[in-house]
């Protein structure tokens, strides 16, 4: 950072020498809006949201005519040098802000760890392990068991529904086949009964029959 600011200061001295005086008033008169801008975003680092600064340049350029009379090359080089310096400053500000926030978070975590250590330090190690098992390991294992049981129950319900659908389909198919067989059987019986009704019983004219006496 020091080297960048040193180069920027030398470039400004070159501009002052080339132009023959301070050009600050010319820049102030020509500038209508800021060209170098900064935008922010957040980055999640282990649950801690850290601000991130990012520099960018707008499309508008109000310095196109600055140094047109003399010293234009030195003015252009000075502008580019100070742009790099500002970018470095923005990056440094982003890192410094992140360091400050992380330092505060680390201090809070250390205080909590020290408080827990002070709370459990008089206790024997076996009791500390027991408390840890009761409040951490056992609940976590119970939650895992509950999740596995819920998944198994869901699989059982899906399997029962599938078997029920298959059983209903088989019963429906069997009923349809039985009805078809019954219809076919009735049709065959009807076809066999029709010839007997058509032929009937034939009488023999020459057969011995009891004739009644004829009285004249």
CNS distance restraints for C-alpha pairs under 8 A (distance, minus, plus):
assign (resid   1 and name CA) (resid   5 and name CA) 6.34 0.50 0.50
assign (resid   1 and name CA) (resid  85 and name CA) 7.75 0.50 0.50
assign (resid   1 and name CA) (resid  88 and name CA) 6.95 0.50 0.50
assign (resid   1 and name CA) (resid  89 and name CA) 7.77 0.50 0.50
assign (resid   2 and name CA) (resid   6 and name CA) 6.10 0.50 0.50
assign (resid   3 and name CA) (resid   7 and name CA) 6.29 0.50 0.50
assign (resid   4 and name CA) (resid   8 and name CA) 6.26 0.50 0.50
assign (resid   4 and name CA) (resid  81 and name CA) 7.92 0.50 0.50
assign (resid   4 and name CA) (resid  84 and name CA) 7.72 0.50 0.50
assign (resid   4 and name CA) (resid  85 and name CA) 5.86 0.50 0.50
assign (resid   5 and name CA) (resid   9 and name CA) 6.11 0.50 0.50
assign (resid   5 and name CA) (resid  82 and name CA) 7.95 0.50 0.50
assign (resid   5 and name CA) (resid  85 and name CA) 6.27 0.50 0.50
assign (resid   6 and name CA) (resid  10 and name CA) 6.32 0.50 0.50
assign (resid   7 and name CA) (resid  11 and name CA) 6.19 0.50 0.50
assign (resid   7 and name CA) (resid  81 and name CA) 7.28 0.50 0.50
assign (resid   8 and name CA) (resid  12 and name CA) 6.26 0.50 0.50
assign (resid   8 and name CA) (resid  78 and name CA) 6.60 0.50 0.50
assign (resid   8 and name CA) (resid  81 and name CA) 5.43 0.50 0.50
assign (resid   8 and name CA) (resid  82 and name CA) 5.60 0.50 0.50
assign (resid   8 and name CA) (resid  85 and name CA) 7.17 0.50 0.50
assign (resid   9 and name CA) (resid  13 and name CA) 6.32 0.50 0.50
assign (resid  10 and name CA) (resid  14 and name CA) 6.30 0.50 0.50
assign (resid  11 and name CA) (resid  15 and name CA) 6.37 0.50 0.50
assign (resid  11 and name CA) (resid  74 and name CA) 7.22 0.50 0.50
assign (resid  11 and name CA) (resid  77 and name CA) 7.11 0.50 0.50
assign (resid  11 and name CA) (resid  78 and name CA) 5.02 0.50 0.50
assign (resid  11 and name CA) (resid  81 and name CA) 7.35 0.50 0.50
assign (resid  12 and name CA) (resid  16 and name CA) 6.28 0.50 0.50
assign (resid  12 and name CA) (resid  75 and name CA) 7.98 0.50 0.50
assign (resid  12 and name CA) (resid  78 and name CA) 5.90 0.50 0.50
assign (resid  13 and name CA) (resid  17 and name CA) 6.22 0.50 0.50
assign (resid  14 and name CA) (resid  18 and name CA) 6.05 0.50 0.50
assign (resid  14 and name CA) (resid  74 and name CA) 6.55 0.50 0.50
assign (resid  15 and name CA) (resid  19 and name CA) 5.90 0.50 0.50
assign (resid  15 and name CA) (resid  71 and name CA) 6.49 0.50 0.50
assign (resid  15 and name CA) (resid  74 and name CA) 5.34 0.50 0.50
assign (resid  15 and name CA) (resid  75 and name CA) 5.74 0.50 0.50
assign (resid  15 and name CA) (resid  78 and name CA) 7.19 0.50 0.50
assign (resid  16 and name CA) (resid  20 and name CA) 5.69 0.50 0.50
assign (resid  16 and name CA) (resid  21 and name CA) 5.15 0.50 0.50
assign (resid  16 and name CA) (resid  22 and name CA) 5.70 0.50 0.50
assign (resid  16 and name CA) (resid  23 and name CA) 7.25 0.50 0.50
assign (resid  17 and name CA) (resid  21 and name CA) 6.80 0.50 0.50
assign (resid  18 and name CA) (resid  70 and name CA) 7.10 0.50 0.50
assign (resid  18 and name CA) (resid  71 and name CA) 5.08 0.50 0.50
assign (resid  18 and name CA) (resid  74 and name CA) 7.27 0.50 0.50
assign (resid  19 and name CA) (resid  23 and name CA) 7.54 0.50 0.50
assign (resid  19 and name CA) (resid  67 and name CA) 7.53 0.50 0.50
assign (resid  19 and name CA) (resid  70 and name CA) 5.98 0.50 0.50
assign (resid  19 and name CA) (resid  71 and name CA) 5.34 0.50 0.50
assign (resid  23 and name CA) (resid  27 and name CA) 6.49 0.50 0.50
assign (resid  24 and name CA) (resid  28 and name CA) 6.21 0.50 0.50
assign (resid  25 and name CA) (resid  29 and name CA) 6.13 0.50 0.50
assign (resid  26 and name CA) (resid  30 and name CA) 6.21 0.50 0.50
assign (resid  26 and name CA) (resid  66 and name CA) 7.39 0.50 0.50
assign (resid  27 and name CA) (resid  31 and name CA) 6.04 0.50 0.50
assign (resid  27 and name CA) (resid  63 and name CA) 7.37 0.50 0.50
assign (resid  27 and name CA) (resid  66 and name CA) 7.15 0.50 0.50
assign (resid  30 and name CA) (resid  62 and name CA) 6.15 0.50 0.50
assign (resid  30 and name CA) (resid  63 and name CA) 6.93 0.50 0.50
assign (resid  30 and name CA) (resid  66 and name CA) 7.92 0.50 0.50
assign (resid  31 and name CA) (resid  62 and name CA) 5.55 0.50 0.50
assign (resid  31 and name CA) (resid  63 and name CA) 7.29 0.50 0.50
assign (resid  32 and name CA) (resid  62 and name CA) 6.98 0.50 0.50
assign (resid  33 and name CA) (resid  62 and name CA) 7.99 0.50 0.50
assign (resid  34 and name CA) (resid  58 and name CA) 7.85 0.50 0.50
assign (resid  35 and name CA) (resid  57 and name CA) 5.44 0.50 0.50
assign (resid  35 and name CA) (resid  58 and name CA) 4.89 0.50 0.50
assign (resid  35 and name CA) (resid  59 and name CA) 7.35 0.50 0.50
assign (resid  35 and name CA) (resid  60 and name CA) 6.47 0.50 0.50
assign (resid  35 and name CA) (resid  61 and name CA) 6.71 0.50 0.50
assign (resid  36 and name CA) (resid  55 and name CA) 7.20 0.50 0.50
assign (resid  36 and name CA) (resid  56 and name CA) 6.07 0.50 0.50
assign (resid  36 and name CA) (resid  57 and name CA) 4.58 0.50 0.50
assign (resid  36 and name CA) (resid  58 and name CA) 6.39 0.50 0.50
assign (resid  36 and name CA) (resid  83 and name CA) 7.80 0.50 0.50
assign (resid  37 and name CA) (resid  55 and name CA) 5.77 0.50 0.50
assign (resid  37 and name CA) (resid  56 and name CA) 5.51 0.50 0.50
assign (resid  37 and name CA) (resid  57 and name CA) 5.95 0.50 0.50
assign (resid  37 and name CA) (resid  58 and name CA) 7.17 0.50 0.50
assign (resid  38 and name CA) (resid  53 and name CA) 6.54 0.50 0.50
assign (resid  38 and name CA) (resid  54 and name CA) 5.57 0.50 0.50
assign (resid  38 and name CA) (resid  55 and name CA) 4.39 0.50 0.50
assign (resid  38 and name CA) (resid  56 and name CA) 6.22 0.50 0.50
assign (resid  38 and name CA) (resid  90 and name CA) 7.85 0.50 0.50
assign (resid  39 and name CA) (resid  53 and name CA) 5.86 0.50 0.50
assign (resid  39 and name CA) (resid  54 and name CA) 5.34 0.50 0.50
assign (resid  39 and name CA) (resid  55 and name CA) 6.38 0.50 0.50
assign (resid  39 and name CA) (resid  56 and name CA) 7.84 0.50 0.50
assign (resid  40 and name CA) (resid  51 and name CA) 6.65 0.50 0.50
assign (resid  40 and name CA) (resid  52 and name CA) 5.54 0.50 0.50
assign (resid  40 and name CA) (resid  53 and name CA) 4.64 0.50 0.50
assign (resid  40 and name CA) (resid  54 and name CA) 6.14 0.50 0.50
assign (resid  41 and name CA) (resid  51 and name CA) 5.79 0.50 0.50
assign (resid  41 and name CA) (resid  52 and name CA) 5.17 0.50 0.50
assign (resid  41 and name CA) (resid  53 and name CA) 6.64 0.50 0.50
assign (resid  42 and name CA) (resid  49 and name CA) 5.98 0.50 0.50
assign (resid  42 and name CA) (resid  50 and name CA) 5.47 0.50 0.50
assign (resid  42 and name CA) (resid  51 and name CA) 4.58 0.50 0.50
assign (resid  42 and name CA) (resid  52 and name CA) 5.70 0.50 0.50
assign (resid  43 and name CA) (resid  48 and name CA) 7.99 0.50 0.50
assign (resid  43 and name CA) (resid  49 and name CA) 5.45 0.50 0.50
assign (resid  43 and name CA) (resid  50 and name CA) 5.17 0.50 0.50
assign (resid  43 and name CA) (resid  51 and name CA) 6.39 0.50 0.50
assign (resid  43 and name CA) (resid  52 and name CA) 6.85 0.50 0.50
assign (resid  44 and name CA) (resid  48 and name CA) 5.48 0.50 0.50
assign (resid  44 and name CA) (resid  49 and name CA) 4.57 0.50 0.50
assign (resid  44 and name CA) (resid  50 and name CA) 6.34 0.50 0.50
assign (resid  45 and name CA) (resid  49 and name CA) 6.31 0.50 0.50
assign (resid  45 and name CA) (resid  50 and name CA) 7.10 0.50 0.50
assign (resid  48 and name CA) (resid 102 and name CA) 7.88 0.50 0.50
assign (resid  50 and name CA) (resid  97 and name CA) 7.88 0.50 0.50
assign (resid  50 and name CA) (resid  98 and name CA) 5.66 0.50 0.50
assign (resid  50 and name CA) (resid 101 and name CA) 7.22 0.50 0.50
assign (resid  51 and name CA) (resid  94 and name CA) 6.96 0.50 0.50
assign (resid  51 and name CA) (resid  97 and name CA) 7.28 0.50 0.50
assign (resid  51 and name CA) (resid  98 and name CA) 6.75 0.50 0.50
assign (resid  52 and name CA) (resid  94 and name CA) 5.40 0.50 0.50
assign (resid  52 and name CA) (resid  95 and name CA) 7.95 0.50 0.50
assign (resid  52 and name CA) (resid  98 and name CA) 7.89 0.50 0.50
assign (resid  53 and name CA) (resid  90 and name CA) 6.41 0.50 0.50
assign (resid  53 and name CA) (resid  91 and name CA) 6.81 0.50 0.50
assign (resid  53 and name CA) (resid  93 and name CA) 7.57 0.50 0.50
assign (resid  53 and name CA) (resid  94 and name CA) 5.33 0.50 0.50
assign (resid  54 and name CA) (resid  90 and name CA) 6.95 0.50 0.50
assign (resid  54 and name CA) (resid  91 and name CA) 7.31 0.50 0.50
assign (resid  55 and name CA) (resid  87 and name CA) 6.16 0.50 0.50
assign (resid  55 and name CA) (resid  90 and name CA) 6.70 0.50 0.50
assign (resid  66 and name CA) (resid  72 and name CA) 7.05 0.50 0.50
assign (resid  66 and name CA) (resid  75 and name CA) 7.48 0.50 0.50
assign (resid  67 and name CA) (resid  71 and name CA) 5.49 0.50 0.50
assign (resid  67 and name CA) (resid  72 and name CA) 4.28 0.50 0.50
assign (resid  67 and name CA) (resid  73 and name CA) 7.93 0.50 0.50
assign (resid  67 and name CA) (resid  75 and name CA) 6.23 0.50 0.50
assign (resid  68 and name CA) (resid  72 and name CA) 5.51 0.50 0.50
assign (resid  71 and name CA) (resid  75 and name CA) 6.16 0.50 0.50
assign (resid  72 and name CA) (resid  76 and name CA) 6.17 0.50 0.50
assign (resid  73 and name CA) (resid  77 and name CA) 6.24 0.50 0.50
assign (resid  74 and name CA) (resid  78 and name CA) 6.02 0.50 0.50
assign (resid  75 and name CA) (resid  79 and name CA) 6.10 0.50 0.50
assign (resid  76 and name CA) (resid  80 and name CA) 6.35 0.50 0.50
assign (resid  77 and name CA) (resid  81 and name CA) 6.13 0.50 0.50
assign (resid  78 and name CA) (resid  82 and name CA) 6.15 0.50 0.50
assign (resid  79 and name CA) (resid  83 and name CA) 6.12 0.50 0.50
assign (resid  80 and name CA) (resid  84 and name CA) 6.38 0.50 0.50
assign (resid  81 and name CA) (resid  85 and name CA) 6.33 0.50 0.50
assign (resid  82 and name CA) (resid  86 and name CA) 6.10 0.50 0.50
assign (resid  83 and name CA) (resid  87 and name CA) 6.25 0.50 0.50
assign (resid  84 and name CA) (resid  88 and name CA) 6.21 0.50 0.50
assign (resid  85 and name CA) (resid  89 and name CA) 6.21 0.50 0.50
assign (resid  86 and name CA) (resid  90 and name CA) 6.18 0.50 0.50
assign (resid  87 and name CA) (resid  91 and name CA) 6.27 0.50 0.50
assign (resid  88 and name CA) (resid  92 and name CA) 6.08 0.50 0.50
assign (resid  89 and name CA) (resid  93 and name CA) 6.05 0.50 0.50
assign (resid  90 and name CA) (resid  94 and name CA) 6.22 0.50 0.50
assign (resid  91 and name CA) (resid  95 and name CA) 6.33 0.50 0.50
assign (resid  92 and name CA) (resid  96 and name CA) 6.04 0.50 0.50
assign (resid  93 and name CA) (resid  97 and name CA) 6.05 0.50 0.50
assign (resid  94 and name CA) (resid  98 and name CA) 6.26 0.50 0.50
assign (resid  95 and name CA) (resid  99 and name CA) 6.13 0.50 0.50
assign (resid  96 and name CA) (resid 100 and name CA) 6.23 0.50 0.50
assign (resid  97 and name CA) (resid 101 and name CA) 6.32 0.50 0.50
assign (resid  98 and name CA) (resid 102 and name CA) 6.03 0.50 0.50
assign (resid  99 and name CA) (resid 103 and name CA) 5.94 0.50 0.50
assign (resid 100 and name CA) (resid 104 and name CA) 6.38 0.50 0.50
assign (resid 101 and name CA) (resid 105 and name CA) 6.29 0.50 0.50
assign (resid 102 and name CA) (resid 106 and name CA) 6.02 0.50 0.50
assign (resid 103 and name CA) (resid 107 and name CA) 6.20 0.50 0.50
assign (resid 104 and name CA) (resid 108 and name CA) 6.34 0.50 0.50
assign (resid 105 and name CA) (resid 109 and name CA) 6.23 0.50 0.50
assign (resid 106 and name CA) (resid 110 and name CA) 6.04 0.50 0.50
assign (resid 107 and name CA) (resid 111 and name CA) 6.20 0.50 0.50
assign (resid 108 and name CA) (resid 112 and name CA) 6.36 0.50 0.50
assign (resid 109 and name CA) (resid 113 and name CA) 6.14 0.50 0.50
assign (resid 110 and name CA) (resid 114 and name CA) 6.02 0.50 0.50
assign (resid 111 and name CA) (resid 115 and name CA) 6.10 0.50 0.50
assign (resid 112 and name CA) (resid 116 and name CA) 6.19 0.50 0.50
assign (resid 113 and name CA) (resid 117 and name CA) 6.02 0.50 0.50
assign (resid 114 and name CA) (resid 118 and name CA) 6.00 0.50 0.50
assign (resid 115 and name CA) (resid 119 and name CA) 6.11 0.50 0.50
assign (resid 116 and name CA) (resid 120 and name CA) 6.15 0.50 0.50
assign (resid 117 and name CA) (resid 121 and name CA) 5.44 0.50 0.50
assign (resid 118 and name CA) (resid 122 and name CA) 7.53 0.50 0.50
assign (resid 120 and name CA) (resid 128 and name CA) 6.74 0.50 0.50
assign (resid 123 and name CA) (resid 127 and name CA) 6.40 0.50 0.50
assign (resid 123 and name CA) (resid 128 and name CA) 6.55 0.50 0.50
assign (resid 124 and name CA) (resid 128 and name CA) 6.40 0.50 0.50
assign (resid 125 and name CA) (resid 129 and name CA) 6.20 0.50 0.50
assign (resid 126 and name CA) (resid 130 and name CA) 6.20 0.50 0.50
assign (resid 127 and name CA) (resid 131 and name CA) 6.13 0.50 0.50
assign (resid 128 and name CA) (resid 132 and name CA) 6.10 0.50 0.50
assign (resid 129 and name CA) (resid 133 and name CA) 6.05 0.50 0.50
assign (resid 130 and name CA) (resid 134 and name CA) 6.14 0.50 0.50
assign (resid 131 and name CA) (resid 135 and name CA) 6.05 0.50 0.50
assign (resid 132 and name CA) (resid 136 and name CA) 5.43 0.50 0.50
assign (resid 132 and name CA) (resid 137 and name CA) 6.73 0.50 0.50
assign (resid 133 and name CA) (resid 137 and name CA) 4.62 0.50 0.50
assign (resid 133 and name CA) (resid 138 and name CA) 5.63 0.50 0.50
assign (resid 134 and name CA) (resid 138 and name CA) 5.39 0.50 0.50
assign (resid 134 and name CA) (resid 139 and name CA) 7.10 0.50 0.50
assign (resid 135 and name CA) (resid 139 and name CA) 6.33 0.50 0.50
assign (resid 136 and name CA) (resid 140 and name CA) 6.14 0.50 0.50
assign (resid 137 and name CA) (resid 141 and name CA) 6.10 0.50 0.50
assign (resid 138 and name CA) (resid 142 and name CA) 6.07 0.50 0.50
assign (resid 139 and name CA) (resid 143 and name CA) 6.13 0.50 0.50
assign (resid 140 and name CA) (resid 144 and name CA) 6.31 0.50 0.50
assign (resid 141 and name CA) (resid 145 and name CA) 6.21 0.50 0.50
assign (resid 142 and name CA) (resid 146 and name CA) 6.13 0.50 0.50
assign (resid 143 and name CA) (resid 147 and name CA) 6.20 0.50 0.50
assign (resid 144 and name CA) (resid 148 and name CA) 6.24 0.50 0.50
assign (resid 145 and name CA) (resid 149 and name CA) 6.10 0.50 0.50
assign (resid 146 and name CA) (resid 150 and name CA) 6.12 0.50 0.50
assign (resid 147 and name CA) (resid 151 and name CA) 6.28 0.50 0.50
assign (resid 148 and name CA) (resid 152 and name CA) 6.19 0.50 0.50
assign (resid 149 and name CA) (resid 153 and name CA) 6.08 0.50 0.50
assign (resid 150 and name CA) (resid 154 and name CA) 6.19 0.50 0.50
assign (resid 151 and name CA) (resid 155 and name CA) 6.28 0.50 0.50
assign (resid 152 and name CA) (resid 156 and name CA) 6.16 0.50 0.50
assign (resid 153 and name CA) (resid 157 and name CA) 6.18 0.50 0.50
assign (resid 154 and name CA) (resid 158 and name CA) 6.25 0.50 0.50
assign (resid 155 and name CA) (resid 159 and name CA) 6.13 0.50 0.50
assign (resid 156 and name CA) (resid 160 and name CA) 6.06 0.50 0.50
assign (resid 157 and name CA) (resid 161 and name CA) 6.13 0.50 0.50
assign (resid 158 and name CA) (resid 162 and name CA) 6.18 0.50 0.50
assign (resid 159 and name CA) (resid 163 and name CA) 6.15 0.50 0.50
assign (resid 160 and name CA) (resid 164 and name CA) 6.05 0.50 0.50
assign (resid 161 and name CA) (resid 165 and name CA) 6.21 0.50 0.50
assign (resid 162 and name CA) (resid 166 and name CA) 6.28 0.50 0.50
assign (resid 163 and name CA) (resid 167 and name CA) 6.06 0.50 0.50
assign (resid 164 and name CA) (resid 168 and name CA) 6.12 0.50 0.50
assign (resid 165 and name CA) (resid 169 and name CA) 6.17 0.50 0.50
assign (resid 166 and name CA) (resid 170 and name CA) 6.23 0.50 0.50
assign (resid 167 and name CA) (resid 171 and name CA) 6.17 0.50 0.50
assign (resid 168 and name CA) (resid 172 and name CA) 6.07 0.50 0.50
assign (resid 169 and name CA) (resid 173 and name CA) 6.15 0.50 0.50
assign (resid 170 and name CA) (resid 174 and name CA) 6.09 0.50 0.50
assign (resid 171 and name CA) (resid 175 and name CA) 6.11 0.50 0.50
assign (resid 172 and name CA) (resid 176 and name CA) 6.22 0.50 0.50
assign (resid 173 and name CA) (resid 177 and name CA) 6.20 0.50 0.50
assign (resid 174 and name CA) (resid 178 and name CA) 6.10 0.50 0.50
assign (resid 175 and name CA) (resid 179 and name CA) 6.12 0.50 0.50
assign (resid 176 and name CA) (resid 180 and name CA) 6.15 0.50 0.50
assign (resid 177 and name CA) (resid 181 and name CA) 6.18 0.50 0.50
assign (resid 178 and name CA) (resid 182 and name CA) 6.17 0.50 0.50
assign (resid 179 and name CA) (resid 183 and name CA) 6.19 0.50 0.50
assign (resid 180 and name CA) (resid 184 and name CA) 6.19 0.50 0.50
assign (resid 181 and name CA) (resid 185 and name CA) 6.07 0.50 0.50
assign (resid 182 and name CA) (resid 186 and name CA) 6.18 0.50 0.50
assign (resid 183 and name CA) (resid 187 and name CA) 6.16 0.50 0.50
assign (resid 184 and name CA) (resid 188 and name CA) 6.29 0.50 0.50
assign (resid 185 and name CA) (resid 189 and name CA) 6.30 0.50 0.50
assign (resid 186 and name CA) (resid 190 and name CA) 6.17 0.50 0.50
assign (resid 187 and name CA) (resid 191 and name CA) 6.25 0.50 0.50
assign (resid 188 and name CA) (resid 192 and name CA) 6.35 0.50 0.50
assign (resid 189 and name CA) (resid 193 and name CA) 6.36 0.50 0.50
assign (resid 190 and name CA) (resid 194 and name CA) 6.61 0.50 0.50
assign (resid 191 and name CA) (resid 195 and name CA) 7.91 0.50 0.50
assign (resid 192 and name CA) (resid 196 and name CA) 7.83 0.50 0.50
assign (resid 193 and name CA) (resid 197 and name CA) 6.78 0.50 0.50
assign (resid 194 and name CA) (resid 198 and name CA) 6.52 0.50 0.50
assign (resid 195 and name CA) (resid 199 and name CA) 6.37 0.50 0.50
assign (resid 196 and name CA) (resid 200 and name CA) 6.24 0.50 0.50
